[in-house]
């Protein structure tokens, strides 16, 4: 019996599909997926809107992507704009662009450089690093906003959050945090604002 051929989907103009399983997806125009879909690799240089869930091995988002459901996978790299209306669960999440995640961002490692506004309801991770791209003269500094941030190693700059929990926490310049709960290590930049800080047992 012959194996089913691996499908690739390449969009140069505009296209709509109902979902499905693919090896590689490349979007350089405008694409819409109306059902659940999975792929080994995804590259978005145009605009890609999905109305359901996405499972991906590696996603490289240099354009705009809007996920109507959950986004799950191994590695996600955001160089453009990513919107997720559900949860985002990956092993590695790297952002050099802008993102908005309505649910939980759960990852082993998260590395965010603030090239644009970033918003997420809740973060759960092993390690989290948020740093600021040096702004051009006269341009505003972007901020990461979150209700709850929880991780083992947390290093933040220009972050606004209600609660930050972790084992080792470093709060840098431009942060505005309502409450911090840490286990072993805590450091805070003198020009950051932390309303309350509490050490919790292991």
C-alpha positions as semicolon CSV with decimal commas, in nm:
position;residue;x (nm);y (nm);z (nm)
1;X;0,000;0,000;0,000
2;X;0,143;0,339;-0,100
3;X;0,197;0,597;0,170
4;X;-0,009;0,912;0,142
5;X;0,206;1,189;-0,011
6;X;0,315;1,468;0,222
7;X;0,120;1,786;0,160
8;X;0,268;2,134;0,139
9;X;0,064;2,453;0,117
10;X;0,212;2,765;-0,037
11;X;0,014;3,087;-0,067
12;X;0,135;3,371;-0,289
13;X;-0,200;3,544;-0,347
14;X;-0,508;3,454;-0,141
15;X;-0,639;3,114;-0,037
16;X;-0,878;2,944;0,206
17;X;-0,867;2,586;0,338
18;X;-1,073;2,386;0,585
19;X;-0,772;2,273;0,791
20;X;-0,586;1,942;0,778
21;X;-0,233;1,802;0,817
22;X;0,063;1,944;0,628
23;X;0,438;1,914;0,616
24;X;0,522;2,276;0,536
25;X;0,304;2,586;0,508
26;X;0,433;2,911;0,359
27;X;0,213;3,221;0,348
28;X;0,337;3,522;0,152
29;X;-0,007;3,652;0,059
30;X;-0,335;3,621;0,252
31;X;-0,454;3,285;0,385
32;X;-0,746;3,162;0,596
33;X;-0,793;2,823;0,765
34;X;-1,143;2,745;0,892
35;X;-1,067;2,419;1,076
36;X;-0,805;2,260;1,301
37;X;-0,469;2,224;1,134
38;X;-0,125;2,082;1,202
39;X;0,209;2,114;1,025
40;X;0,577;2,044;1,077
41;X;0,688;2,395;0,981
42;X;0,509;2,723;0,921
43;X;0,640;3,047;0,772
44;X;0,420;3,355;0,760
45;X;0,540;3,659;0,566
46;X;0,193;3,784;0,475
47;X;-0,134;3,751;0,669
48;X;-0,262;3,420;0,806
49;X;-0,590;3,383;0,996
50;X;-0,703;3,056;1,151
51;X;-1,048;3,011;1,305
52;X;-0,957;2,701;1,506
53;X;-0,658;2,529;1,671
54;X;-0,304;2,505;1,533
55;X;-0,041;2,240;1,610
56;X;0,303;2,318;1,471
57;X;0,660;2,194;1,496
58;X;0,829;2,526;1,419
59;X;0,657;2,855;1,336
60;X;0,839;3,159;1,200
61;X;0,603;3,456;1,197
62;X;0,744;3,753;1,008
63;X;0,407;3,890;0,897
64;X;0,075;3,874;1,084
65;X;-0,092;3,564;1,226
66;X;-0,426;3,543;1,408
67;X;-0,515;3,213;1,579
68;X;-0,880;3,176;1,674
69;X;-0,821;2,882;1,912
70;X;-0,517;2,724;2,077
71;X;-0,160;2,736;1,945
72;X;0,059;2,438;2,041
73;X;0,399;2,326;1,921
74;X;0,773;2,303;1,972
75;X;0,918;2,640;1,871
76;X;0,754;2,971;1,788
77;X;0,949;3,275;1,669
78;X;0,765;3,606;1,632
79;X;0,931;3,869;1,417
80;X;0,603;4,032;1,314
81;X;0,268;4,018;1,497
82;X;0,097;3,720;1,662
83;X;-0,253;3,713;1,810
84;X;-0,381;3,403;1,992
85;X;-0,737;3,402;2,125
86;X;-0,681;3,089;2,337
87;X;-0,372;2,944;2,506
88;X;-0,024;2,917;2,356
89;X;0,171;2,609;2,472
90;X;0,519;2,555;2,323
91;X;0,867;2,443;2,426
92;X;1,041;2,764;2,311
93;X;0,885;3,105;2,252
94;X;1,097;3,386;2,109
95;X;0,960;3,728;2,022
96;X;1,125;4,018;1,842
97;X;0,793;4,166;1,739
98;X;0,452;4,210;1,904
99;X;0,201;3,961;2,041
100;X;-0,134;3,938;2,217
101;X;-0,238;3,612;2,389
102;X;-0,580;3,606;2,553
103;X;-0,507;3,293;2,758
104;X;-0,198;3,125;2,903
105;X;0,148;3,140;2,748
106;X;0,312;2,820;2,871
107;X;0,669;2,739;2,761
108;X;0,995;2,594;2,879
109;X;1,189;2,905;2,774
110;X;1,053;3,247;2,680
111;X;1,273;3,523;2,538
112;X;1,102;3,853;2,459
113;X;1,264;4,165;2,318
114;X;1,016;4,449;2,316
115;X;1,001;4,566;1,955
116;X;0,625;4,620;1,990
117;X;0,345;4,603;2,248
118;X;0,307;4,260;2,410
119;X;0,011;4,140;2,615
120;X;-0,072;3,806;2,773
121;X;-0,319;3,710;3,044
122;X;-0,089;3,463;3,220
123;X;0,264;3,326;3,177
124;X;0,392;2,993;3,308
125;X;0,749;2,894;3,223
126;X;1,084;2,753;3,323
127;X;1,280;3,066;3,230
128;X;1,160;3,407;3,115
129;X;1,369;3,698;2,990
130;X;1,212;4,027;2,886
131;X;1,445;4,294;2,747
132;X;1,395;4,623;2,569
133;X;1,499;4,710;2,218
134;X;1,683;5,040;2,240
135;X;1,429;5,298;2,116
136;X;1,502;5,556;1,852
137;X;1,512;5,913;1,979
138;X;1,165;6,038;2,067
139;X;0,992;5,702;2,024
140;X;0,792;5,535;2,299
141;X;0,919;5,234;2,490
142;X;0,702;4,926;2,456
143;X;0,584;4,725;2,757
144;X;0,488;4,365;2,831
145;X;0,162;4,350;3,028
146;X;0,035;4,040;3,212
147;X;-0,197;3,957;3,498
148;X;0,017;3,672;3,636
149;X;0,377;3,567;3,562
150;X;0,512;3,245;3,713
151;X;0,846;3,076;3,643
152;X;1,165;2,932;3,787
153;X;1,400;3,204;3,654
154;X;1,234;3,537;3,580
155;X;1,417;3,846;3,453
156;X;1,200;4,142;3,358
157;X;1,238;4,492;3,217
158;X;0,955;4,724;3,114
159;X;0,691;4,484;3,238
160;X;0,359;4,565;3,404
161;X;0,207;4,277;3,602
162;X;-0,028;4,213;3,891
163;X;0,158;3,912;4,040
164;X;0,505;3,772;3,968
165;X;0,596;3,437;4,128
166;X;0,921;3,247;4,094
167;X;1,229;3,087;4,241
168;X;1,477;3,352;4,121
169;X;1,335;3,691;4,022
170;X;1,514;4,000;3,888
171;X;1,310;4,313;3,831
172;X;1,469;4,565;3,597
173;X;1,417;4,919;3,477
174;X;1,068;5,026;3,378
175;X;0,877;4,754;3,566
176;X;0,553;4,815;3,755
177;X;0,461;4,511;3,966
178;X;0,183;4,492;4,225
179;X;0,307;4,185;4,412
180;X;0,613;3,959;4,402
181;X;0,643;3,614;4,562
182;X;0,989;3,457;4,541
183;X;1,164;3,152;4,690
184;X;1,544;3,192;4,687
185;X;1,664;3,508;4,506
186;X;1,522;3,853;4,443
187;X;1,673;4,174;4,307
188;X;1,506;4,498;4,201
189;X;1,627;4,798;4,002
190;X;1,599;5,122;4,204
191;X;1,389;5,279;3,929
192;X;1,139;4,993;3,915
193;X;0,814;5,000;4,114
194;X;0,714;4,701;4,328
195;X;0,417;4,752;4,561
196;X;0,482;4,444;4,778
197;X;0,735;4,162;4,797
198;X;0,722;3,840;4,997
199;X;0,959;3,546;5,030
200;X;0,786;3,208;5,029
201;X;0,926;2,876;5,145
202;X;1,033;2,601;4,906
